[in-house]
């Protein structure tokens, strides 16, 4: 899983904790998604996309 989560967080000066609260998961889950150890379910991916705004296919691209 290749994603832009790290870049999106950096662009918006966001923290793992802030995002975790907004998408209702743990900070550890956000870290796992960012590093590619965990692929978000479609509902979770849509919640992340609502926070950042880009289309889902841009935020989370399969290699």
N, CA, C and O atoms as a printed pandas DataFrame, in Angstrom:
     atom_number atom_name residue_name chain_id  residue_number  x_coord  y_coord  z_coord
0              1         N          UNK        A               1    0.841   -1.178    0.000
1              2        CA          UNK        A               1    0.000    0.000    0.000
2              3         C          UNK        A               1    0.882    1.236    0.000
3              4         O          UNK        A               1    1.688    1.438    0.908
4              5         N          UNK        A               2    0.726    2.042   -1.005
5              6        CA          UNK        A               2    1.423    3.319   -1.077
6              7         C          UNK        A               2    0.381    4.399   -0.853
7              8         O          UNK        A               2   -0.638    4.427   -1.542
8              9         N          UNK        A               3    0.621    5.279    0.093
9             10        CA          UNK        A               3   -0.356    6.332    0.326
10            11         C          UNK        A               3    0.337    7.653    0.606
11            12         O          UNK        A               3    1.547    7.711    0.823
12            13         N          UNK        A               4   -0.455    8.705    0.594
13            14        CA          UNK        A               4    0.052   10.056    0.780
14            15         C          UNK        A               4   -0.238   10.589    2.177
15            16         O          UNK        A               4   -0.142   11.796    2.404
16            17         N          UNK        A               5   -0.580    9.741    3.093
17            18        CA          UNK        A               5   -0.990   10.204    4.411
18            19         C          UNK        A               5    0.095   11.035    5.090
19            20         O          UNK        A               5   -0.204   12.085    5.659
20            21         N          UNK        A               6    1.325   10.594    5.040
21            22        CA          UNK        A               6    2.420   11.339    5.678
22            23         C          UNK        A               6    2.531   12.733    5.079
23            24         O          UNK        A               6    2.652   13.717    5.809
24            25         N          UNK        A               7    2.491   12.821    3.755
25            26        CA          UNK        A               7    2.591   14.122    3.090
26            27         C          UNK        A               7    1.394   15.008    3.426
27            28         O          UNK        A               7    1.551   16.205    3.663
28            29         N          UNK        A               8    0.207   14.422    3.446
29            30        CA          UNK        A               8   -0.989   15.202    3.763
30            31         C          UNK        A               8   -0.940   15.737    5.194
31            32         O          UNK        A               8   -1.320   16.881    5.444
32            33         N          UNK        A               9   -0.477   14.916    6.128
33            34        CA          UNK        A               9   -0.345   15.384    7.508
34            35         C          UNK        A               9    0.678   16.506    7.598
35            36         O          UNK        A               9    0.454   17.492    8.300
36            37         N          UNK        A              10    1.797   16.369    6.898
37            38        CA          UNK        A              10    2.842   17.393    6.929
38            39         C          UNK        A              10    2.353   18.702    6.314
39            40         O          UNK        A              10    2.623   19.779    6.845
40            41         N          UNK        A              11    1.640   18.612    5.205
41            42        CA          UNK        A              11    1.124   19.808    4.537
42            43         C          UNK        A              11    0.192   20.598    5.442
43            44         O          UNK        A              11    0.155   21.828    5.385
44            45         N          UNK        A              12   -0.538   19.912    6.252
45            46        CA          UNK        A              12   -1.537   20.565    7.099
46            47         C          UNK        A              12   -1.111   20.667    8.561
47            48         O          UNK        A              12   -1.918   20.994    9.431
48            49         N          UNK        A              13    0.156   20.386    8.819
49            50        CA          UNK        A              13    0.705   20.437   10.177
50            51         C          UNK        A              13   -0.154   19.638   11.149
51            52         O          UNK        A              13   -0.409   20.063   12.276
52            53         N          UNK        A              14   -0.588   18.490   10.692
53            54        CA          UNK        A              14   -1.436   17.647   11.525
54            55         C          UNK        A              14   -0.632   16.600   12.275
55            56         O          UNK        A              14    0.472   16.229   11.874
56            57         N          UNK        A              15   -1.202   16.140   13.359
57            58        CA          UNK        A              15   -0.560   15.086   14.133
58            59         C          UNK        A              15   -1.365   13.798   13.998
59            60         O          UNK        A              15   -2.533   13.810   13.609
60            61         N          UNK        A              16   -0.717   12.703   14.323
61            62        CA          UNK        A              16   -1.412   11.415   14.320
62            63         C          UNK        A              16   -2.587   11.452   15.288
63            64         O          UNK        A              16   -3.660   10.929   14.987
64            65         N          UNK        A              17   -2.390   12.057   16.426
65            66        CA          UNK        A              17   -3.444   12.112   17.444
66            67         C          UNK        A              17   -4.645   12.913   16.955
67            68         O          UNK        A              17   -5.786   12.492   17.144
68            69         N          UNK        A              18   -4.403   14.063   16.331
69            70        CA          UNK        A              18   -5.502   14.878   15.815
70            71         C          UNK        A              18   -6.314   14.108   14.782
71            72         O          UNK        A              18   -7.544   14.098   14.832
72            73         N          UNK        A              19   -5.620   13.463   13.842
73            74        CA          UNK        A              19   -6.311   12.704   12.808
74            75         C          UNK        A              19   -7.061   11.527   13.429
75            76         O          UNK        A              19   -8.199   11.244   13.056
76            77         N          UNK        A              20   -6.426   10.851   14.365
77            78        CA          UNK        A              20   -7.061    9.695   15.018
78            79         C          UNK        A              20   -8.384   10.093   15.669
79            80         O          UNK        A              20   -9.374    9.369   15.561
80            81         N          UNK        A              21   -8.401   11.216   16.329
81            82        CA          UNK        A              21   -9.636   11.680   16.958
82            83         C          UNK        A              21  -10.712   11.976   15.917
83            84         O          UNK        A              21  -11.885   11.666   16.124
84            85         N          UNK        A              22  -10.315   12.569   14.811
85            86        CA          UNK        A              22  -11.287   12.951   13.770
86            87         C          UNK        A              22  -11.866   11.747   13.035
87            88         O          UNK        A              22  -13.022   11.778   12.612
88            89         N          UNK        A              23  -11.066   10.679   12.878
89            90        CA          UNK        A              23  -11.559    9.516   12.131
90            91         C          UNK        A              23  -11.930    8.357   13.058
91            92         O          UNK        A              23  -12.288    7.272   12.600
92            93         N          UNK        A              24  -11.841    8.602   14.356
93            94        CA          UNK        A              24  -12.294    7.662   15.381
94            95         C          UNK        A              24  -11.537    6.336   15.366
95            96         O          UNK        A              24  -12.141    5.263   15.379
96            97         N          UNK        A              25  -10.204    6.424   15.339
97            98        CA          UNK        A              25   -9.333    5.258   15.487
98            99         C          UNK        A              25   -8.216    5.641   16.450
99           100         O          UNK        A              25   -8.150    6.785   16.899
100          101         N          UNK        A              26   -7.344    4.700   16.767
101          102        CA          UNK        A              26   -6.225    4.995   17.657
102          103         C          UNK        A              26   -5.095    5.684   16.891
103          104         O          UNK        A              26   -5.001    5.591   15.667
104          105         N          UNK        A              27   -4.253    6.366   17.636
105          106        CA          UNK        A              27   -3.070    6.990   17.055
106          107         C          UNK        A              27   -2.181    5.935   16.416
107          108         O          UNK        A              27   -1.560    6.181   15.382
108          109         N          UNK        A              28   -2.120    4.761   17.031
109          110        CA          UNK        A              28   -1.320    3.669   16.489
110          111         C          UNK        A              28   -1.860    3.207   15.139
111          112         O          UNK        A              28   -1.086    2.835   14.257
112          113         N          UNK        A              29   -3.170    3.229   14.973
113          114        CA          UNK        A              29   -3.763    2.856   13.688
114          115         C          UNK        A              29   -3.371    3.845   12.597
115          116         O          UNK        A              29   -3.054    3.446   11.477
116          117         N          UNK        A              30   -3.392    5.132   12.923
117          118        CA          UNK        A              30   -2.974    6.147   11.954
118          119         C          UNK        A              30   -1.524    5.909   11.554
119          120         O          UNK        A              30   -1.187    5.985   10.373
120          121         N          UNK        A              31   -0.669    5.625   12.523
121          122        CA          UNK        A              31    0.737    5.357   12.226
122          123         C          UNK        A              31    0.881    4.123   11.329
123          124         O          UNK        A              31    1.672    4.130   10.386
124          125         N          UNK        A              32    0.127    3.079   11.619
125          126        CA          UNK        A              32    0.199    1.855   10.817
126          127         C          UNK        A              32   -0.269    2.099    9.386
127          128         O          UNK        A              32    0.303    1.546    8.446
128          129         N          UNK        A              33   -1.293    2.913    9.213
129          130        CA          UNK        A              33   -1.754    3.251    7.866
130          131         C          UNK        A              33   -0.682    4.053    7.138
131          132         O          UNK        A              33   -0.368    3.781    5.979
132          133         N          UNK        A              34   -0.130    5.033    7.825
133          134        CA          UNK        A              34    0.897    5.894    7.226
134          135         C          UNK        A              34    2.117    5.101    6.752
135          136         O          UNK        A              34    2.677    5.390    5.695
136          137         N          UNK        A              35    2.520    4.118    7.526
137          138        CA          UNK        A              35    3.720    3.348    7.189
138          139         C          UNK        A              35    3.434    2.155    6.290
139          140         O          UNK        A              35    4.354    1.442    5.890
140          141         N          UNK        A              36    2.151    1.934    5.968
141          142        CA          UNK        A              36    1.804    0.853    5.065
142          143         C          UNK        A              36    1.666   -0.508    5.717
143          144         O          UNK        A              36    1.545   -1.516    5.021
144          145         N          UNK        A              37    1.683   -0.557    7.050
145          146        CA          UNK        A              37    1.510   -1.835    7.748
146          147         C          UNK        A              37    0.047   -2.244    7.841
147          148         O          UNK        A              37   -0.264   -3.389    8.169
148          149         N          UNK        A              38   -0.848   -1.308    7.551
149          150        CA          UNK        A              38   -2.277   -1.572    7.657
150          151         C          UNK        A              38   -2.993   -0.840    6.530
151          152         O          UNK        A              38   -2.788    0.358    6.335
152          153         N          UNK        A              39   -3.819   -1.544    5.801
153          154        CA          UNK        A              39   -4.629   -0.932    4.749
154          155         C          UNK        A              39   -6.000   -0.608    5.328
155          156         O          UNK        A              39   -6.672   -1.497    5.850
156          157         N          UNK        A              40   -6.423    0.636    5.246
157          158        CA          UNK        A              40   -7.716    0.989    5.827
158          159         C          UNK        A              40   -8.869    0.342    5.069
159          160         O          UNK        A              40   -8.809    0.152    3.855
160          161         N          UNK        A              41   -9.904    0.014    5.806
161          162        CA          UNK        A              41  -11.124   -0.486    5.182
162          163         C          UNK        A              41  -11.717    0.649    4.338
163          164         O          UNK        A              41  -11.389    1.816    4.556
164          165         N          UNK        A              42  -12.578    0.319    3.383
165          166        CA          UNK        A              42  -13.186    1.401    2.591
166          167         C          UNK        A              42  -13.885    2.469    3.444
167          168         O          UNK        A              42  -13.699    3.656    3.175
168          169         N          UNK        A              43  -14.678    2.103    4.458
169          170        CA          UNK        A              43  -15.294    3.168    5.263
170          171         C          UNK        A              43  -14.257    4.060    5.960
171          172         O          UNK        A              43  -14.435    5.275    6.040
172          173         N          UNK        A              44  -13.184    3.459    6.459
173          174        CA          UNK        A              44  -12.144    4.247    7.115
174          175         C          UNK        A              44  -11.418    5.119    6.094
175          176         O          UNK        A              44  -11.123    6.279    6.379
176          177         N          UNK        A              45  -11.130    4.592    4.933
177          178        CA          UNK        A              45  -10.474    5.381    3.884
178          179         C          UNK        A              45  -11.339    6.582    3.512
179          180         O          UNK        A              45  -10.815    7.673    3.290
180          181         N          UNK        A              46  -12.649    6.395    3.443
181          182        CA          UNK        A              46  -13.531    7.519    3.129
182          183         C          UNK        A              46  -13.532    8.558    4.250
183          184         O          UNK        A              46  -13.602    9.756    3.976
184          185         N          UNK        A              47  -13.455    8.118    5.508
185          186        CA          UNK        A              47  -13.377    9.085    6.622
186          187         C          UNK        A              47  -12.097    9.891    6.536
187          188         O          UNK        A              47  -12.110   11.102    6.762
188          189         N          UNK        A              48  -10.982    9.232    6.210
189          190        CA          UNK        A              48   -9.706    9.944    6.060
190          191         C          UNK        A              48   -9.814   10.948    4.925
191          192         O          UNK        A              48   -9.364   12.087    5.050
192          193         N          UNK        A              49  -10.409   10.528    3.822
193          194        CA          UNK        A              49  -10.536   11.397    2.658
194          195         C          UNK        A              49  -11.410   12.609    2.965
195          196         O          UNK        A              49  -11.154   13.699    2.453
196          197         N          UNK        A              50  -12.434   12.433    3.790
197          198        CA          UNK        A              50  -13.274   13.569    4.169
198          199         C          UNK        A              50  -12.460   14.623    4.917
199          200         O          UNK        A              50  -12.724   15.818    4.789
200          201         N          UNK        A              51  -11.471   14.184    5.700
201          202        CA          UNK        A              51  -10.636   15.114    6.446
202          203         C          UNK        A              51   -9.750   15.913    5.497
203          204         O          UNK        A              51   -9.605   17.124    5.659
204          205         N          UNK        A              52   -9.160   15.249    4.511
205          206        CA          UNK        A              52   -8.172   15.892    3.645
206          207         C          UNK        A              52   -8.725   16.384    2.317
207          208         O          UNK        A              52   -8.139   17.274    1.702
208          209         N          UNK        A              53   -9.836   15.825    1.865
209          210        CA          UNK        A              53  -10.461   16.328    0.666
210          211         C          UNK        A              53  -10.106   15.698   -0.667
211          212         O          UNK        A              53  -10.932   15.770   -1.577
212          213         N          UNK        A              54   -8.938   15.080   -0.858
213          214        CA          UNK        A              54   -8.646   14.557   -2.194
214          215         C          UNK        A              54   -9.493   13.333   -2.497
215          216         O          UNK        A              54   -9.961   12.651   -1.585
216          217         N          UNK        A              55   -9.686   13.058   -3.774
217          218        CA          UNK        A              55  -10.420   11.835   -4.119
218          219         C          UNK        A              55   -9.732   10.595   -3.530
219          220         O          UNK        A              55   -8.508   10.544   -3.412
220          221         N          UNK        A              56  -10.523    9.631   -3.176
221          222        CA          UNK        A              56  -10.016    8.424   -2.521
222          223         C          UNK        A              56   -8.921    7.749   -3.333
223          224         O          UNK        A              56   -7.954    7.248   -2.760
224          225         N          UNK        A              57   -9.051    7.724   -4.648
225          226        CA          UNK        A              57   -8.035    7.041   -5.468
226          227         C          UNK        A              57   -6.709    7.789   -5.461
227          228         O          UNK        A              57   -5.677    7.192   -5.765
228          229         N          UNK        A              58   -6.702    9.058   -5.130
229          230        CA          UNK        A              58   -5.439    9.788   -5.038
230          231         C          UNK        A              58   -4.799    9.573   -3.671
231          232         O          UNK        A              58   -3.580    9.430   -3.574
232          233         N          UNK        A              59   -5.605    9.550   -2.620
233          234        CA          UNK        A              59   -5.074    9.403   -1.269
234          235         C          UNK        A              59   -4.496    8.021   -1.020
235          236         O          UNK        A              59   -3.494    7.884   -0.317
236          237         N          UNK        A              60   -5.118    6.995   -1.589
237          238        CA          UNK        A              60   -4.673    5.628   -1.341
238          239         C          UNK        A              60   -4.536    4.884   -2.666
239          240         O          UNK        A              60   -5.528    4.450   -3.251
240          241         N          UNK        A              61   -3.318    4.745   -3.122
241          242        CA          UNK        A              61   -3.062    4.074   -4.394
242          243         C          UNK        A              61   -2.429    2.732   -4.146
243          244         O          UNK        A              61   -1.480    2.628   -3.369
244          245         N          UNK        A              62   -2.933    1.708   -4.789
245          246        CA          UNK        A              62   -2.336    0.378   -4.708
246          247         C          UNK        A              62   -1.138    0.329   -5.639
247          248         O          UNK        A              62   -1.187    0.884   -6.736
248          249         N          UNK        A              63   -0.071   -0.320   -5.224
249          250        CA          UNK        A              63    1.099   -0.516   -6.096
250          251         C          UNK        A              63    0.918   -1.744   -6.919
251          252         O          UNK        A              63    1.790   -2.086   -7.718
